[in-house]
Amino acid sequence: MRAFVLYAALPAFVFRFVAEAEPPPPAALLAPVAYVMASAIAGGAAALLARPGLRRVAFMAAISANLGYIGLPAIAVSPLGADPAAVGAAIAILVLDVLGTLNLGMVMMTKGGLSAGLRALVRAPIAWAMVSALVMRGLGLSLPAPVSRLAVMLSGGAVPGALISLGAALSAGQRGVSLKPLSGVAWALPAKLLLQPAAYVGSALLLGLPAGAVTAGALMAACPVSLGFFLVAVAGGQDMRVAAALCLWSTIAAAPGFALWNAVLG
């Protein structure tokens, strides 16, 4: 199942998103800059406090957010969905996550050092899916109807397939849903859910972003650790139980965090 998601469903989803996403309005163009600044602060703090040997995993967990399945839909159905600056910031941050964070995870979490990570990135179908979609957008091309239908079918399996993979990892052994796998990386959770949104707000205000972009970006940053992080970590040879626990417990803790940031900024 993990192979299907990583090599078929997820690349199809990424291809469709990059090829079909609307360009953000100019007012939101600085949102990814603020998000990168916040990610550097949160990831650095998580790595500094993590146990040696788990620092790369902690860093990536603190900056890998479930934006496509939680962040963007949450903003779209809220009053922010009518604010062009908020929507533009959310889309721009999602593009940054798809094109940057996921690839950075492949480089950092593949065992064997930087060269092994770069080789894994070159071989990754996700990277080729993004490049292909960007080339098609630049040339103004579109997929033939049968290929487009196949991409839709495959991308529809990304979410349920990733959830099944995550559930299988959590059920492995007698302590699949315990807190024990978090030992050594526990600080990645407050870094992800509290420090990254706070750092984004500060960075966005410093850069003079409009209010809608500040709020939307903070909610995107407050999303739990992404399932893409779990898939990439396992494919790179990292501890499956640690990666799954980070996804599970950050998702559980994200609901009150969302409410907190919405109350503070809304």
C-alpha positions as CSV (number, residue, x, y, z in Angstrom):
1,M,0.0,0.0,0.0
2,R,2.8,2.4,0.9
3,A,4.4,1.8,-2.6
4,F,1.1,2.5,-4.3
5,V,0.6,5.8,-2.5
6,L,4.2,7.0,-2.8
7,Y,4.7,5.9,-6.5
8,A,1.3,6.3,-8.0
9,A,-1.5,8.1,-6.0
10,L,0.6,10.9,-4.4
11,P,2.4,11.8,-7.7
12,A,-0.9,11.9,-9.5
13,F,-2.3,14.2,-6.8
14,V,0.7,16.5,-6.9
15,F,0.6,16.6,-10.7
16,R,-3.1,17.6,-10.7
17,F,-2.6,20.3,-8.0
18,V,0.4,21.9,-9.7
19,A,-1.2,21.8,-13.1
20,E,-4.6,23.1,-12.1
21,A,-3.9,25.5,-9.2
22,E,-4.8,29.2,-9.8
23,P,-1.9,31.7,-9.4
24,P,-2.1,33.6,-6.1
25,P,-2.8,37.4,-6.1
26,P,0.2,39.7,-5.6
27,A,-0.8,40.5,-2.0
28,A,0.0,36.9,-1.0
29,L,3.3,36.5,-2.6
30,L,5.3,37.2,0.6
31,A,3.3,34.5,2.6
32,P,5.8,31.7,1.6
33,V,8.7,33.9,2.7
34,A,7.1,34.3,6.2
35,Y,6.4,30.6,6.2
36,V,10.0,29.7,5.4
37,M,11.2,31.9,8.2
38,A,8.8,30.3,10.7
39,S,9.7,26.8,9.5
40,A,13.4,27.5,10.0
41,I,12.7,28.7,13.6
42,A,10.4,25.7,14.5
43,G,12.5,23.1,12.7
44,G,15.7,24.4,14.3
45,A,14.2,24.3,17.8
46,A,12.9,20.8,17.3
47,A,16.2,19.5,16.0
48,L,18.1,21.2,18.8
49,L,16.0,19.5,21.5
50,A,15.8,16.1,19.8
51,R,17.9,13.1,20.6
52,P,21.0,12.6,18.4
53,G,20.1,10.3,15.6
54,L,16.5,11.7,15.4
55,R,17.3,15.3,14.7
56,R,16.5,15.2,11.0
57,V,13.2,13.5,11.7
58,A,12.3,16.1,14.4
59,F,13.3,18.9,12.1
60,M,11.1,17.6,9.2
61,A,8.2,16.8,11.6
62,A,8.2,20.4,12.8
63,I,7.9,21.8,9.3
64,S,5.8,19.2,7.5
65,A,2.1,20.2,7.6
66,N,-1.0,18.5,6.4
67,L,-1.9,21.5,4.3
68,G,-3.7,19.9,1.3
69,Y,-6.1,17.7,3.3
70,I,-6.7,19.9,6.4
71,G,-5.3,23.5,6.0
72,L,-6.7,24.5,2.6
73,P,-10.2,22.9,3.1
74,A,-10.5,24.5,6.6
75,I,-9.8,27.9,5.2
76,A,-12.0,27.4,2.1
77,V,-15.1,26.7,4.3
78,S,-14.5,29.5,6.8
79,P,-15.1,33.3,6.3
80,L,-11.5,33.5,5.1
81,G,-12.6,31.7,2.0
82,A,-14.1,35.0,0.8
83,D,-10.8,36.9,1.4
84,P,-8.6,36.9,-1.7
85,A,-5.5,37.6,0.3
86,A,-6.2,34.7,2.7
87,V,-7.0,32.3,-0.2
88,G,-3.9,33.4,-2.1
89,A,-1.6,33.0,0.9
90,A,-3.0,29.5,1.6
91,I,-2.5,28.4,-2.0
92,A,1.0,29.9,-2.2
93,I,2.1,28.2,1.0
94,L,0.6,24.9,-0.3
95,V,2.7,25.3,-3.5
96,L,5.8,25.9,-1.3
97,D,5.0,22.8,0.7
98,V,4.5,20.6,-2.4
99,L,7.5,21.9,-4.3
100,G,9.9,22.4,-1.3
101,T,9.1,20.7,2.0
102,L,8.4,17.3,0.5
103,N,11.5,17.3,-1.6
104,L,13.6,18.6,1.4
105,G,12.2,15.7,3.4
106,M,13.5,13.2,0.8
107,V,16.9,14.7,0.9
108,M,17.2,15.0,4.7
109,M,15.5,11.7,5.8
110,T,17.2,9.3,3.3
111,K,19.8,7.3,5.2
112,G,23.3,7.5,3.6
113,G,23.9,11.2,3.7
114,L,23.2,14.1,1.3
115,S,24.3,12.3,-1.8
116,A,21.9,9.4,-1.1
117,G,19.1,11.8,-0.5
118,L,19.8,13.7,-3.7
119,R,19.8,10.4,-5.6
120,A,16.5,9.4,-4.0
121,L,15.1,12.8,-5.0
122,V,16.1,12.4,-8.7
123,R,14.4,8.9,-8.7
124,A,11.3,10.1,-6.9
125,P,8.1,10.0,-9.0
126,I,6.8,13.0,-7.0
127,A,9.6,15.2,-8.2
128,W,9.0,14.2,-11.8
129,A,5.3,14.8,-11.4
130,M,5.9,18.4,-10.2
131,V,8.4,19.1,-13.0
132,S,6.1,17.7,-15.6
133,A,3.1,19.7,-14.4
134,L,5.2,22.9,-14.4
135,V,6.4,22.3,-17.9
136,M,2.9,21.7,-19.1
137,R,1.7,24.9,-17.5
138,G,4.5,26.8,-19.1
139,L,3.8,25.4,-22.5
140,G,0.0,25.8,-22.1
141,L,-0.6,22.1,-22.7
142,S,-3.3,19.8,-21.3
143,L,-3.5,16.1,-20.7
144,P,-5.5,13.9,-23.2
145,A,-8.8,13.0,-21.7
146,P,-8.0,9.3,-20.9
147,V,-4.8,10.2,-19.2
148,S,-6.6,12.9,-17.2
149,R,-9.2,10.4,-16.0
150,L,-6.5,8.0,-15.0
151,A,-4.7,10.8,-13.0
152,V,-8.0,11.6,-11.3
153,M,-8.6,8.0,-10.3
154,L,-5.0,7.6,-9.0
155,S,-5.0,10.8,-7.0
156,G,-8.3,9.8,-5.3
157,G,-6.4,7.0,-3.6
158,A,-3.8,9.2,-2.1
159,V,-5.7,10.1,1.1
160,P,-7.3,6.7,2.0
161,G,-4.1,4.9,0.9
162,A,-1.9,7.0,3.2
163,L,-4.3,6.6,6.1
164,I,-4.3,2.8,5.7
165,S,-0.5,2.9,5.6
166,L,-0.4,5.0,8.8
167,G,-2.9,2.7,10.5
168,A,-0.9,-0.4,9.6
169,A,2.2,1.2,11.1
170,L,0.4,2.2,14.3
171,S,-1.1,-1.3,14.7
172,A,2.3,-3.0,14.4
173,G,3.2,-4.5,17.8
174,Q,1.3,-4.1,21.1
175,R,2.1,-0.5,21.7
176,G,1.1,1.0,18.3
177,V,-0.7,4.0,19.7
178,S,1.5,4.6,22.8
179,L,3.5,7.7,23.5
180,K,6.7,5.7,23.8
181,P,7.8,6.2,20.1
182,L,7.9,9.9,20.8
183,S,10.8,9.6,23.2
184,G,13.6,11.7,21.8
185,V,11.4,13.7,19.4
186,A,8.5,14.9,21.6
187,W,9.5,18.5,21.4
188,A,8.7,18.4,17.7
189,L,5.0,18.5,18.5
190,P,4.9,21.9,20.3
191,A,7.4,23.2,17.8
192,K,5.0,22.2,15.0
193,L,1.7,23.2,16.5
194,L,2.6,26.3,18.6
195,L,6.0,27.7,17.7
196,Q,5.7,27.6,13.9
197,P,2.3,29.4,13.8
198,A,3.6,32.0,16.3
199,A,6.8,32.5,14.3
200,Y,4.7,32.9,11.1
201,V,2.5,35.6,12.6
202,G,5.6,37.5,13.7
203,S,7.3,37.1,10.3
204,A,4.1,38.0,8.4
205,L,3.6,41.2,10.5
206,L,7.2,42.1,10.0
207,L,6.8,41.7,6.2
208,G,3.6,43.7,6.2
209,L,1.2,41.0,5.0
210,P,-2.5,41.8,4.9
211,A,-4.6,40.6,7.9
212,G,-6.2,37.7,5.9
213,A,-2.9,36.4,4.8
214,V,-1.6,36.5,8.4
215,T,-4.5,34.5,9.7
216,A,-4.6,32.0,6.9
217,G,-0.9,31.4,7.1
218,A,-1.0,30.9,10.8
219,L,-3.8,28.3,10.4
220,M,-1.8,26.5,7.7
221,A,1.2,26.4,10.0
222,A,-0.9,25.0,12.9
223,C,-1.8,21.9,10.8
224,P,-0.6,18.6,12.1
225,V,2.4,16.6,10.7
226,S,1.6,15.5,7.2
227,L,1.0,12.0,5.9
228,G,3.6,12.8,3.2
229,F,6.2,13.1,6.0
230,F,5.3,9.6,7.2
231,L,5.5,8.1,3.7
232,V,8.8,9.8,2.9
233,A,10.3,9.0,6.3
234,V,9.5,5.3,5.9
235,A,10.7,5.2,2.3
236,G,14.0,6.8,3.5
237,G,14.7,4.1,6.1
238,Q,13.6,6.1,9.2
239,D,11.8,4.4,12.2
240,M,8.3,3.7,11.1
241,R,6.9,3.8,14.6
242,V,8.4,7.3,15.3
243,A,7.1,8.8,12.1
244,A,3.6,7.3,12.6
245,A,3.4,8.5,16.2
246,L,4.4,12.0,15.2
247,C,1.5,12.0,12.7
248,L,-1.0,10.5,15.1
249,W,-0.4,12.6,18.2
250,S,0.0,15.9,16.2
251,T,-3.3,15.2,14.5
252,I,-5.0,14.6,17.9
253,A,-3.5,17.8,19.4
254,A,-4.1,20.0,16.3
255,A,-7.9,20.4,17.0
256,P,-7.5,22.5,20.1
257,G,-4.5,24.3,18.5
258,F,-6.7,25.3,15.6
259,A,-9.3,26.6,18.0
260,L,-6.7,28.6,19.9
261,W,-5.2,30.3,16.8
262,N,-8.6,31.0,15.3
263,A,-9.7,32.6,18.6
264,V,-6.5,34.7,18.9
265,L,-6.4,35.9,15.3
266,G,-10.1,35.7,14.3
